[in-house]
Structures are given as structure tokens and as C-alpha cells.
Amino acid sequence: MPKKLKIAILIMAAGTSSRMKAIKQLLPWGNTTLIGNALRNTQDSNANTILTVLGAYREEIIQATDFKGCETIYNLDWKMGLGNSIACGTKHLLRQDPDYDGILVMLTDQPLIDNQYLNVLIHNFSKTKHSIVATKYNNRVGVPAIFGKIHFEALLALNSDYGAKEIIKTHINDVLSLSPNGKEVDIDTLEEYERVKKSNK
């Protein structure tokens, strides 16, 4: 049996979703919203801690969302991009508890990423010698991904809009990539949102 590791999930929800012309995090999904769906799936996973990083539309999101059991923080510098928000969330997590074995970074705009897939990532991370377990795409590897302790300093140093993919790219030999079987689809436009919502009915 793989040993039970201490895993924190960072939900990234700080962006403006400028291409959407809507608050993407609050778009309806099932009987909740995209961010509500992400929260539900993380709460149903085997992670120990869930932290959501908010930025743009913080007030609207907090008013419309039940964060019970999940902490939120506000990244004052959210305009600096995804990497900056990941660093902000990582700093907050490690200040509270420096003993996490891994930090799982995920986005709110991948609504098909469910608790089963999050648990597959966590399970594989607990039994692999690789220090990163990431999601396989057609021509790249990306989030959701779990970063082991050895990469926490790199997460803290992120400060651009590229997020964690630079860390994955730099340490590609340390990456175990898993196929999510279509669950990796992300939503950047209203057209994509409508298409994914329709196909998921």
C-alpha cells in the first residue's frame, strides 16, 4: 500500500477571463457554478487542504459561492498573472504548514476534472519516485499537476503568466504524466463553454 501523503490543493480562480466577457468562475455548471464544481470535486477528493486563490471579481465570487471547509485568499497582485497567483497560494499554504508532501495545482475552468481524477493523481503521486505527477495533453504536459516538496521553492518563485508549466518543462524527466481521457478540456470562450456544457448533459 502506498503511504498516505499530505496533499494540498490550490484552486486558481484569480483571473479576469477577459475573453469570456463574463465572470467565468460563476458560469452555471449543473446545479452550481464552475468554481462551485471545482470546490465540490476537491472536497470529495483525498486531499488534506483546499485553498482557493481569488483576484478579479473576488467580491462577486465570495457572495455567490459557499466556501465552507475551504480557505480562500486574495492575491493583491493577481494582474501579474497565473504564476504570481500560484506563488501567492503556495506561500500561504507553507506559512501555515511547511510539511506538505505535495501541492496540487488546478484551474476552475476544467469542469470535467472530477474527484476521481484528482484521486488518481494523488494515488500515483503517493507511489511514484517522480517528483511531479501531471496531466497529459496532445502535445504537452500540464495541470492539474502535483508538485513534490523539491519544487516548492520553484512554485514560490513563479511571477509570470506562464503558471507552473515552466517548472514541468524544466524538470520533464521528473514528470509522471497521466492521461485524463478527455477530462482535460478547458474553457476559454463562451463558445467552448456552451459546447462542453452541451456534451456533458
C-alpha positions, -999 to +999 in steps of 0.1 A: +000+000+000+014+034-009+018+056+022-008+084+028+008+117+019-002+151+030-015+169-001-029+205-005-049+216-035-046+251-049-076+262-069-066+290-092-096+315-096-079+349-097-081+357-135-103+382-153-114+357-180-112+387-204-121+366-235-153+355-219-170+389-214-184+372-182-172+361-148-160+327-159-158+313-124-195+320-119-208+305-151-235+279-143-225+243-142-250+216-133-267+229-101-237+251-092-211+272-110-177+264-124-160+274-092-186+256-071-180+225-092-142+227-086-148+231-049-171+201-047-147+179-065-118+189-043-138+184-012-147+149-024-110+141-031-084+126-008-066+159-004-060+173+032-063+210+025-080+231-001-071+267-008-087+290-035-067+320-048-090+348-057-082+381-075-105+397-101-142+396-091-133+385-056-164+401-040-188+387-066-173+352-062-174+352-024-210+364-024-222+337-048-201+308-035-202+285-005-165+281+006-174+262+037-145+239+046-122+256+021-100+286+027-097+315+003-070+341-001-069+373-021-038+379-043-034+417-044-011+412-074-034+390-094-029+412-125+007+399-127-007+366-140-012+329-131+023+323-119+021+351-094-011+337-080+004+302-077+033+317-058+009+336-036-011+305-028+020+283-022+034+309+002+002+310+022+000+272+024+036+267+035+034+295+061+005+276+077+021+242+074+055+236+059+051+198+060+030+191+028+043+163+007+028+178-025+008+207-038-018+200-065-024+230-088-057+231-107-079+255-126-115+264-122-122+263-160-117+225-164-151+213-152-147+177-163-118+173-138-136+153-111-127+139-077-119+105-093-092+120-115-079+141-086-076+109-066-058+092-095-032+120-094-029+117-056-026+079-057+000+079-084+020+106-066+020+085-034+036+055-051+059+070-077+095+081-074+088+110-098+086+144-081+058+157-104+026+140-115+009+159-143-018+157-169-011+146-204-024+167-233-020+162-271+014+179-273+023+189-238+020+181-201+002+205-177-021+210-148-038+196-129-004+186-115+011+177-082+044+192-073+065+174-046+085+192-019+116+196-040+097+220-063+081+242-036+109+268-040+102+270-077+065+274-071+072+303-047+095+319-073+068+320-101+060+355-112+046+355-147+015+345-166+030+311-175+020+293-144+036+260-134+042+247-170+078+262-169+086+240-139+072+210-156+092+218-188+124+223-169+120+190-150+104+169-177+125+139-167+110+140-132+074+140-145+049+111-145+022+121-170-013+106-168-040+106-194-072+122-182-092+106-210-109+138-222-114+153-188-086+179-195-108+202-217-106+238-206-130+266-213-116+299-226-146+313-246-183+313-243-185+290-274-163+264-257-184+267-226-216+261-245-201+232-264-187+215-233-219+221-213-240+206-241-218+175-245-218+169-207-256+167-204 
